[in-house]
Every structure is written in structure tokens, then in C-alpha cells.
Amino acid sequence: MLILETERLQLRTVSPDDAPFYLELVNEPSWIRFIGDRGIRTLDAARAAILDGPVAMYERLGYSLYLVQRRSDGAALGMCGLIKRDVLPDTDIGYAISPRYWGQGYAYEAAAAVVAHARGPLGLARLMAITSPDNAASIQLLGKLGMQFVERTQLQGWDAASNVYRLEL
């Protein structure tokens, strides 16, 4: 289901049919370095992760991570959307664009649309974000979105410290 459109992008709900792309994305070295190794190595595991993650969250909350695709040709570029984690007091924004599409402004375009969606139709009061302290591109993007650094902390259940950001909507 289509959720958002921008000049160049469409953000839609993720489905088990997206498992081949999802499997590729979560096994990118940059994903593993900055987000973490999810241990997803097969199409069946990718389908299960999609159903247990974005699909279940969307059914429960009315938002989740979305598949980001290019409007011109439908190419899957990455994921961007909203996540409600137990370790954070508010919903956070998450994003990952396949490295082959880096440097073209897709992450910012998708993330800015998600922030507007959170502020407008969803009526959220604030958003949070977390990123690896050494992910300079993500830190720059969060700043461009207007997110303010809150703290560096070790979130419960995470292996390393994360930078935590907040944006009052």
C-alpha cells in the first residue's frame, strides 16, 4: 500500500514479496556495520523478519518502516519509516538506502517526507533517532532534519553505544 510520495520517491508498506531486496539490504556491509547483523541469511528468514517486523508494526500502530522506491522505474532503493522500540520513550525514524544509491539525496528526501507524515497525519508530538557514533552521514542527515543530539548511551540489548536524537514536532 502506498503511504507517501515525493518528487522522486514512493514509500509503501513492505510485504513478504520484498524479501529478496530486504535480504540483500540487511546483509550489506554498511548495514551490518552501522545497524547490526540481524542474522538473516535466507529468503525464508527475510520473509519472516518482514512479517514479524514492519508488517506486524504497521498492523499494530498504523506506521512502520516502508520500502523506498524510485517513482520513475519502481527500483527498490532502501527502507525508511517509523519504529516504536521498547528501549526509547518515543517513536524513532529509521532509514537505510542501498549503497549503490548513496549520494543522490534519496535518504533525505524519504526521511523528510516521513517527518512530515509523523507531524501531520500521524499527529506525533516528537520523534527520536538513534545512530552509530561513527556514522557521519547519518549524523549529518539527522541534523539536516532538525534533530537535536540528546546523549550517547548504551541502549538495553544493544552491543555498542548509540547517539540519541530528538525532534519536537
N, CA, C and O of each residue as an XYZ file, in Angstrom:
676
protein
N       0.837     -1.173      0.000
C       0.000      0.000      0.000
C       0.892      1.250      0.000
O       1.835      1.357      0.783
N       0.578      2.167     -0.875
C       1.316      3.417     -0.972
C       1.011      4.287      0.245
O      -0.153      4.508      0.580
N       2.063      4.781      0.906
C       1.912      5.626      2.087
C       2.245      7.078      1.763
O       1.492      7.983      2.121
N       3.371      7.305      1.085
C       3.852      8.656      0.809
C       4.433      8.741     -0.591
O       4.942      7.756     -1.126
N       4.352      9.917     -1.175
C       5.034     10.194     -2.440
C       5.773     11.507     -2.321
O       5.294     12.454     -1.697
N       6.940     11.553     -2.922
C       7.701     12.785     -3.037
C       7.942     13.020     -4.523
O       7.407     12.300     -5.366
N       8.727     14.003     -4.832
C       9.006     14.297     -6.238
C       9.584     13.078     -6.957
O       9.196     12.778     -8.086
N      10.520     12.372     -6.297
C      11.194     11.247     -6.960
C      10.880      9.878     -6.385
O      11.235      8.860     -6.979
N      10.213      9.840     -5.227
C      10.092      8.579     -4.494
C       8.664      8.217     -4.155
O       7.771      9.063     -4.112
N       8.478      6.930     -3.915
C       7.270      6.397     -3.308
C       7.704      5.585     -2.099
O       8.673      4.829     -2.163
N       6.982      5.744     -0.997
C       7.201      4.925      0.193
C       5.939      4.105      0.384
O       4.838      4.649      0.461
N       6.105      2.796      0.461
C       4.963      1.905      0.571
C       5.233      0.859      1.642
O       6.373      0.640      2.052
N       4.158      0.221      2.082
C       4.321     -0.834      3.070
C       5.182     -1.956      2.479
O       5.177     -2.202      1.273
N       5.901     -2.609      3.348
C       6.766     -3.724      2.962
C       5.927     -4.998      2.977
O       5.047     -5.161      3.822
N       6.207     -5.893      2.040
C       5.490     -7.165      2.003
C       6.487     -8.315      1.889
O       7.650     -8.096      1.551
N       6.044     -9.526      2.167
C       6.941    -10.682      2.012
C       7.523    -10.800      0.598
O       8.587    -11.394      0.420
N       6.846    -10.248     -0.397
C       7.378    -10.262     -1.766
C       8.655     -9.439     -1.903
O       9.394     -9.596     -2.875
N       8.916     -8.564     -0.935
C      10.134     -7.743     -0.946
C      11.328     -8.463     -0.325
O      12.397     -7.871     -0.173
N      11.158     -9.724      0.032
C      12.217    -10.471      0.725
C      13.550    -10.489     -0.019
O      14.582    -10.345      0.636
N      13.601    -10.655     -1.344
C      14.920    -10.644     -1.998
C      15.679     -9.332     -1.782
O      16.874     -9.347     -1.484
N      14.987     -8.201     -1.931
C      15.645     -6.916     -1.697
C      16.024     -6.753     -0.232
O      17.133     -6.316      0.075
N      15.125     -7.097      0.668
C      15.385     -6.969      2.101
C      16.592     -7.814      2.509
O      17.445     -7.356      3.270
N      16.661     -9.040      2.005
C      17.797     -9.923      2.302
C      19.108     -9.282      1.862
O      20.098     -9.310      2.593
N      19.107     -8.709      0.667
C      20.308     -8.031      0.164
C      20.671     -6.835      1.044
O      21.836     -6.653      1.398
N      19.667     -6.016      1.396
C      19.921     -4.794      2.157
C      20.482     -5.085      3.547
O      21.457     -4.459      3.963
N      19.876     -6.031      4.269
C      20.319     -6.289      5.643
C      21.660     -7.006      5.710
O      22.238     -7.142      6.789
N      22.156     -7.465      4.570
C      23.466     -8.099      4.532
C      24.530     -7.229      3.883
O      25.656     -7.683      3.678
N      24.192     -5.985      3.556
C      25.180     -5.017      3.076
C      26.186     -4.756      4.203
O      25.778     -4.630      5.358
N      27.466     -4.673      3.907
C      28.441     -4.366      4.953
C      28.124     -3.089      5.728
O      28.368     -3.029      6.933
N      27.581     -2.063      5.059
C      27.256     -0.813      5.762
C      26.099     -1.025      6.740
O      26.103     -0.443      7.825
N      25.110     -1.846      6.378
C      24.010     -2.157      7.298
C      24.572     -2.867      8.520
O      24.286     -2.489      9.656
N      25.364     -3.885      8.282
C      25.913     -4.670      9.390
C      26.782     -3.789     10.287
O      26.735     -3.918     11.510
N      27.572     -2.897      9.693
C      28.448     -2.033     10.488
C      27.663     -1.026     11.317
O      27.938     -0.858     12.506
N      26.692     -0.354     10.709
C      26.029      0.755     11.380
C      24.709      0.388     12.052
O      24.299      1.069     12.992
N      24.042     -0.653     11.606
C      22.745     -1.022     12.170
C      22.844     -2.318     12.958
O      22.267     -2.439     14.038
N      23.568     -3.277     12.424
C      23.785     -4.536     13.135
C      23.452     -5.739     12.270
O      22.664     -5.662     11.327
N      24.067     -6.830     12.616
C      23.839     -8.080     11.897
C      22.587     -8.735     12.453
O      22.553     -9.138     13.616
N      21.573     -8.840     11.634
C      20.305     -9.442     12.050
C      20.307    -10.960     11.888
O      19.351    -11.623     12.291
N      21.360    -11.515     11.309
C      21.442    -12.962     11.134
C      20.459    -13.502     10.103
O      20.122    -14.685     10.124
N      20.006    -12.652      9.214
C      19.050    -13.056      8.172
C      19.859    -13.479      6.952
O      20.514    -12.655      6.313
N      19.807    -14.774      6.633
C      20.656    -15.297      5.564
C      19.901    -16.008      4.449
O      20.505    -16.413      3.455
N      18.591    -16.163      4.600
C      17.801    -16.869      3.592
C      16.557    -16.057      3.256
O      16.154    -15.174      4.013
N      15.953    -16.368      2.110
C      14.703    -15.701      1.736
C      13.599    -15.991      2.743
O      12.799    -15.109      3.057
N      13.548    -17.216      3.249
C      12.528    -17.535      4.255
C      12.718    -16.702      5.518
O      11.747    -16.220      6.100
N      13.969    -16.533      5.939
C      14.247    -15.709      7.123
C      13.889    -14.247      6.849
O      13.382    -13.557      7.733
N      14.150    -13.777      5.635
C      13.793    -12.394      5.274
C      12.279    -12.211      5.286
O      11.783    -11.205      5.794
N      11.544    -13.167      4.734
C      10.081    -13.075      4.750
C       9.564    -13.047      6.191
O       8.686    -12.251      6.524
N      10.104    -13.907      7.028
C       9.678    -13.954      8.434
C       9.992    -12.636      9.138
O       9.174    -12.136      9.910
N      11.174    -12.071      8.878
C      11.552    -10.798      9.506
C      10.618     -9.672      9.056
O      10.267     -8.806      9.857
N      10.221     -9.675      7.802
C       9.293     -8.660      7.298
C       7.936     -8.804      7.984
O       7.346     -7.812      8.413
N       7.444    -10.030      8.086
C       6.142    -10.259      8.719
C       6.164     -9.918     10.207
O       5.219     -9.318     10.720
N       7.239    -10.300     10.902
C       7.344    -10.062     12.342
C       7.710     -8.625     12.676
O       7.447     -8.160     13.785
N       8.314     -7.914     11.726
C       8.758     -6.541     11.954
C       7.796     -5.523     11.360
O       6.785     -5.187     11.977
N       8.109     -5.027     10.151
C       7.300     -3.950      9.577
C       5.817     -4.280      9.399
O       4.971     -3.426      9.660
N       5.486     -5.479      8.968
C       4.076     -5.810      8.750
C       3.313     -5.813     10.074
O       2.236     -5.225     10.175
N       3.866     -6.471     11.081
C       3.204     -6.527     12.397
C       3.105     -5.137     13.027
O       2.081     -4.800     13.622
N       4.160     -4.327     12.901
C       4.133     -2.992     13.478
C       3.088     -2.121     12.787
O       2.371     -1.368     13.447
N       2.998     -2.218     11.471
C       2.006     -1.433     10.750
C       0.589     -1.826     11.190
O      -0.263     -0.961     11.395
N       0.349     -3.118     11.331
C      -0.973     -3.581     11.768
C      -1.291     -3.108     13.181
O      -2.445     -2.810     13.490
N      -0.273     -3.037     14.042
C      -0.472     -2.650     15.436
C      -0.577     -1.137     15.624
O      -1.412     -0.664     16.396
N       0.273     -0.369     14.916
C       0.390      1.067     15.178
C      -0.062      1.977     14.038
O      -0.293      3.168     14.249
N      -0.188      1.424     12.835
C      -0.541      2.251     11.687
C       0.647      2.931     11.044
O       0.471      3.791     10.181
N       1.850      2.564     11.445
C       3.083      3.026     10.814
C       4.166      1.986     11.039
O       4.050      1.122     11.909
N       5.219      2.084     10.241
C       6.347      1.150     10.352
C       7.444      1.627      9.413
O       7.396      2.747      8.905
N       8.426      0.772      9.188
C       9.392      1.025      8.124
C       8.691      0.775      6.792
O       7.884     -0.146      6.664
N       9.010      1.603      5.808
C       8.435      1.471      4.474
C       9.534      1.179      3.462
O      10.700      1.516      3.669
N       9.138      0.548      2.370
C      10.064      0.356      1.265
C      10.120      1.660      0.481
O       9.083      2.241      0.160
N      11.316      2.116      0.175
C      11.521      3.322     -0.617
C      11.818      2.877     -2.047
O      12.760      2.125     -2.295
N      11.001      3.355     -2.976
C      11.242      3.016     -4.373
C      11.219      4.276     -5.225
O      10.543      5.255     -4.907
N      11.971      4.225     -6.309
C      12.035      5.354     -7.232
C      10.758      5.394     -8.062
O      10.331      4.368     -8.590
N      10.155      6.550     -8.178
C       8.905      6.687     -8.941
C       9.109      6.395    -10.419
O       8.236      5.810    -11.061
N      10.247      6.793    -10.965
C      10.449      6.691    -12.408
C      10.472      5.253    -12.907
O      10.011      4.981    -14.016
N      11.000      4.327    -12.110
C      11.123      2.948    -12.592
C      10.760      1.889    -11.548
O      10.850      0.693    -11.827
N      10.349      2.318    -10.347
C       9.960      1.359     -9.315
C      11.115      0.647     -8.639
O      10.888     -0.272     -7.852
N      12.354      1.046     -8.924
C      13.516      0.386     -8.317
C      13.488      0.552     -6.802
O      13.288      1.653     -6.289
N      13.691     -0.556     -6.097
C      13.783     -0.517     -4.633
C      15.127      0.096     -4.256
O      16.178     -0.376     -4.689
N      15.084      1.156     -3.441
C      16.297      1.889     -3.058
C      16.712      1.620     -1.622
O      17.901      1.660     -1.304
N      15.747      1.348     -0.752
C      16.055      1.167      0.659
C      14.787      1.133      1.482
O      13.706      0.818      0.986
N      14.946      1.465      2.755
C      13.835      1.477      3.708
C      13.898      2.792      4.482
O      14.975      3.326      4.745
N      12.733      3.292      4.835
C      12.658      4.488      5.669
C      11.279      4.501      6.310
O      10.281      4.178      5.667
N      11.235      4.873      7.568
C       9.938      4.946      8.219
C      10.070      5.138      9.711
O      11.073      5.651     10.206
N       9.040      4.718     10.417
C       8.927      4.937     11.848
C       8.916      3.608     12.584
O       8.323      2.631     12.126
N       9.583      3.590     13.734
C       9.716      2.374     14.536
C       9.418      2.731     15.983
O       9.902      3.746     16.484
N       8.640      1.921     16.647
C       8.436      2.087     18.093
C       9.210      0.982     18.788
O       8.830     -0.188     18.745
N      10.304      1.377     19.430
C      11.173      0.436     20.142
C      10.904      0.530     21.640
O      10.615      1.604     22.167
N      11.002     -0.597     22.304
C      10.816     -0.624     23.760
C      11.887      0.178     24.492
O      11.644      0.649     25.604
N      13.065      0.343     23.894
C      14.180      0.996     24.579
C      14.153      2.526     24.466
O      14.997      3.204     25.050
N      13.184      3.069     23.715
C      13.077      4.522     23.577
C      11.686      4.981     24.015
O      10.709      4.258     23.822
N      11.587      6.176     24.603
C      10.285      6.651     25.081
C       9.336      7.077     23.966
O       8.122      7.117     24.168
N       9.880      7.397     22.791
C       9.059      7.867     21.672
C       9.421      7.096     20.406
O      10.443      6.413     20.346
N       8.576      7.218     19.416
C       8.806      6.618     18.102
C      10.071      7.203     17.502
O      10.364      8.387     17.673
N      10.825      6.357     16.791
C      12.014      6.897     16.128
C      11.945      6.684     14.630
O      11.226      5.817     14.134
N      12.709      7.497     13.927
C      12.807      7.401     12.481
C      14.012      6.533     12.151
O      15.074      6.657     12.762
N      13.829      5.668     11.189
C      14.920      4.806     10.741
C      15.000      4.832      9.228
O      13.999      5.046      8.545
N      16.195      4.614      8.712
C      16.380      4.631      7.260
C      17.652      3.880      6.906
O      18.606      3.825      7.683
N      17.639      3.309      5.724
C      18.817      2.669      5.146
C      18.610      2.636      3.638
O      17.621      2.092      3.147
N      19.538      3.213      2.922
C      19.500      3.217      1.468
C      20.646      2.329      0.986
O      21.753      2.379      1.521
N      20.365      1.526     -0.022
C      21.397      0.667     -0.599
C      22.578      1.521     -1.058
O      22.375      2.567     -1.676
N      23.803      1.097     -0.768
C      24.979      1.903     -1.130
C      25.047      2.297     -2.607
O      25.622      3.333     -2.939
N      24.475      1.497     -3.487
C      24.545      1.856     -4.910
C      23.744      3.130     -5.221
O      23.882      3.704     -6.301
N      22.898      3.570     -4.262
C      22.098      4.782     -4.467
C      22.513      5.928     -3.537
O      21.817      6.939     -3.454
N      23.631      5.775     -2.846
C      24.106      6.837     -1.960
C      24.497      8.068     -2.777
O      24.829      7.973     -3.958
N      24.447      9.224     -2.115
C      24.924     10.460     -2.715
C      23.954     11.112     -3.687
O      24.332     12.040     -4.402
N      22.703     10.640     -3.728
C      21.727     11.193     -4.655
C      20.576     11.889     -3.932
O      19.606     12.308     -4.564
N      20.682     12.013     -2.607
C      19.672     12.726     -1.836
C      18.424     11.921     -1.516
O      17.457     12.477     -0.993
N      18.417     10.626     -1.816
C      17.229      9.817     -1.565
C      16.927      9.653     -0.078
O      15.763      9.697      0.321
N      17.948      9.467      0.739
C      17.718      9.272      2.181
C      17.062     10.513      2.780
O      16.095     10.400      3.533
N      17.576     11.690      2.453
C      16.986     12.913      2.993
C      15.561     13.105      2.477
O      14.666     13.450      3.248
N      15.345     12.886      1.191
C      14.014     13.077      0.613
C      12.992     12.166      1.289
O      11.887     12.597      1.621
N      13.368     10.907      1.490
C      12.463      9.956      2.141
C      12.258     10.320      3.608
O      11.128     10.319      4.096
N      13.341     10.629      4.311
C      13.246     10.934      5.737
C      12.450     12.217      5.986
O      11.667     12.275      6.933
N      12.634     13.230      5.163
C      11.875     14.475      5.319
C      10.379     14.213      5.120
O       9.549     14.792      5.821
N      10.039     13.349      4.174
C       8.628     13.002      3.954
C       8.064     12.254      5.157
O       6.915     12.472      5.540
N       8.861     11.377      5.752
C       8.417     10.625      6.928
C       8.223     11.566      8.114
O       7.257     11.414      8.861
N       9.113     12.529      8.302
C       8.953     13.510      9.381
C       7.658     14.301      9.176
O       6.907     14.509     10.129
N       7.393     14.738      7.960
C       6.157     15.476      7.676
C       4.927     14.607      7.930
O       3.915     15.098      8.430
N       5.006     13.347      7.597
C       3.909     12.402      7.827
C       3.676     12.210      9.329
O       2.534     12.157      9.783
N       4.759     12.108     10.087
C       4.649     11.957     11.547
C       4.018     13.194     12.165
O       3.180     13.091     13.061
N       4.420     14.356     11.687
C       3.919     15.633     12.205
C       2.466     15.856     11.809
O       1.659     16.293     12.629
N       2.132     15.562     10.571
C       0.808     15.828     10.034
C      -0.187     14.723     10.328
O      -0.769     14.691     11.413
N      -0.396     13.816      9.383
C      -1.446     12.796      9.527
C      -1.345     11.945     10.793
O      -2.370     11.591     11.375
N      -0.128     11.611     11.227
C       0.001     10.752     12.410
C      -0.126     11.532     13.717
O      -0.471     10.953     14.747
N       0.146     12.828     13.688
C      -0.011     13.667     14.875
C       0.916     13.321     16.022
O       0.545     13.488     17.184
N       2.114     12.843     15.721
C       3.064     12.533     16.794
C       3.624     13.829     17.375
O       3.786     14.817     16.659
N       3.915     13.820     18.662
C       4.422     15.015     19.347
C       5.926     15.195     19.169
O       6.425     16.320     19.158
N       6.644     14.084     19.030
C       8.097     14.145     18.864
C       8.572     12.876     18.193
O       7.888     11.853     18.193
N       9.746     12.965     17.628
C      10.426     11.814     17.043
C      11.796     11.689     17.667
O      12.395     12.677     18.093
N      12.277     10.479     17.715
C      13.631     10.217     18.159
C      14.382      9.572     17.009
O      13.783      9.181     16.007
N      15.677      9.464     17.155
C      16.520      8.755     16.199
C      17.734      8.240     16.952
O      18.178      8.834     17.935
N      18.254      7.135     16.476
C      19.499      6.600     17.029
C      20.431      6.295     15.867
O      20.000      5.898     14.784
N      21.707      6.489     16.117
C      22.692      6.163     15.095
C      24.009      5.804     15.769
O      24.277      6.177     16.911
N      24.797      5.086     15.038
C      26.145      4.762     15.494
C      26.945      6.060     15.578
O      26.848      6.895     14.680
N      27.737      6.246     16.643
C      28.513      7.477     16.779
C      29.509      7.720     15.644
O      29.950      8.852     15.447
N      29.871      6.671     14.894
C      30.820      6.860     13.797
C      30.141      6.884     12.418
O      30.819      6.789     11.395
N      28.824      7.007     12.389
C      28.110      7.084     11.119
C      27.900      8.563     10.752
O      26.832      9.134     10.973
N      28.945      9.151     10.191
C      28.937     10.587      9.903
C      27.812     10.983      8.960
O      27.209     12.040      9.145
N      27.512     10.171      7.958
C      26.453     10.517      7.000
C      25.096     10.558      7.690
O      24.294     11.453      7.424
N      24.834      9.609      8.564
C      23.562      9.580      9.279
C      23.452     10.759     10.244
O      22.394     11.378     10.352
N      24.527     11.065     10.934
C      24.534     12.202     11.857
C      24.249     13.496     11.097
O      23.488     14.340     11.571
N      24.850     13.654      9.931
C      24.609     14.839      9.112
C      23.151     14.901      8.659
O      22.540     15.970      8.688
N      22.596     13.778      8.247
C      21.200     13.740      7.810
C      20.253     14.099      8.952
O      19.298     14.849      8.754
N      20.511     13.570     10.138
C      19.654     13.893     11.286
C      19.699     15.384     11.592
O      18.675     15.981     11.927
N      20.868     15.984     11.480
C      20.983     17.428     11.670
C      20.193     18.212     10.636
O      19.541     19.206     10.957
N      20.256     17.756      9.390
C      19.515     18.414      8.317
C      18.007     18.314      8.540
O      17.256     19.196      8.123
N      17.568     17.248      9.193
C      16.148     17.080      9.517
C      15.722     17.923     10.719
O      14.531     18.027     11.014
N      16.701     18.530     11.419
C      16.393     19.342     12.587
C      16.450     18.581     13.901
O      16.062     19.112     14.942
N      16.929     17.344     13.867
C      17.035     16.545     15.089
C      18.146     17.111     15.976
O      19.184     17.553     15.484
N      17.913     17.089     17.283
C      18.877     17.591     18.256
C      19.506     16.424     19.020
O      18.810     15.512     19.466
N      20.822     16.470     19.160
C      21.533     15.441     19.918
C      21.084     15.484     21.378
O      21.021     16.556     21.980
N      20.771     14.317     21.945
C      20.362     14.222     23.346
C      21.483     13.636     24.189
O      21.894     14.221     25.192
N      21.978     12.466     23.769
C      23.023     11.801     24.549
C      23.617     10.650     23.760
O      23.047     10.180     22.775
N      24.778     10.209     24.221
C      25.360      8.960     23.753
C      25.167      7.960     24.885
O      25.571      8.208     26.021
N      24.550      6.839     24.570
C      24.229      5.865     25.607
C      24.244      4.450     25.051
O      24.160      4.235     23.842
N      24.352      3.510     25.944
C      24.249      2.096     25.589
C      22.801      1.687     25.842
O      22.376      1.564     26.991
N      22.052      1.478     24.771
C      20.662      1.070     24.891
C      20.583     -0.391     25.327
O      21.398     -1.220     24.921
N      19.609     -0.682     26.142
C      19.436     -2.042     26.645
C      19.300     -3.021     25.479
O      18.469     -2.837     24.589
N      20.132     -4.062     25.503
C      20.095     -5.089     24.469
C      20.957     -4.785     23.257
O      21.005     -5.590     22.328
N      21.637     -3.650     23.238
C      22.494     -3.287     22.113
C      23.944     -3.558     22.481
O      24.320     -3.489     23.651
N      24.751     -3.865     21.480
C      26.151     -4.222     21.709
C      27.063     -3.021     21.904
O      28.097     -3.129     22.564
N      26.693     -1.879     21.338
C      27.577     -0.711     21.384
C      26.754      0.535     21.719
O      25.524      0.521     21.676
N      27.461      1.601     22.049
C      26.806      2.871     22.355
C      26.174      3.456     21.094
O      26.643      3.229     19.979
N      25.105      4.212     21.300
C      24.410      4.889     20.206
C      24.248      6.362     20.546
O      24.123      6.731     21.713
N      24.252      7.200     19.515
C      23.846      8.585     19.679
C      22.323      8.621     19.619
O      21.717      7.983     18.759
N      21.709      9.364     20.529
C      20.257      9.502     20.573
C      19.907     10.943     20.236
O      20.525     11.878     20.746
N      18.902     11.118     19.368
C      18.455     12.424     18.915
C      16.956     12.569     19.149
O      16.235     11.582     19.294
N      16.500     13.833     19.181
C      15.070     14.108     19.379
C      14.671     15.297     18.502
O      15.457     16.210     18.248
N      13.421     15.241     18.055
C      12.836     16.355     17.301
C      11.437     16.575     17.827
O      10.597     15.677     17.768
N      11.180     17.771     18.344
C       9.826     18.139     18.771
C       9.037     18.492     17.510
O       9.468     19.314     16.701
N       7.885     17.862     17.362
C       7.067     18.121     16.176
C       6.004     19.128     16.530
O       5.195     19.498     15.679
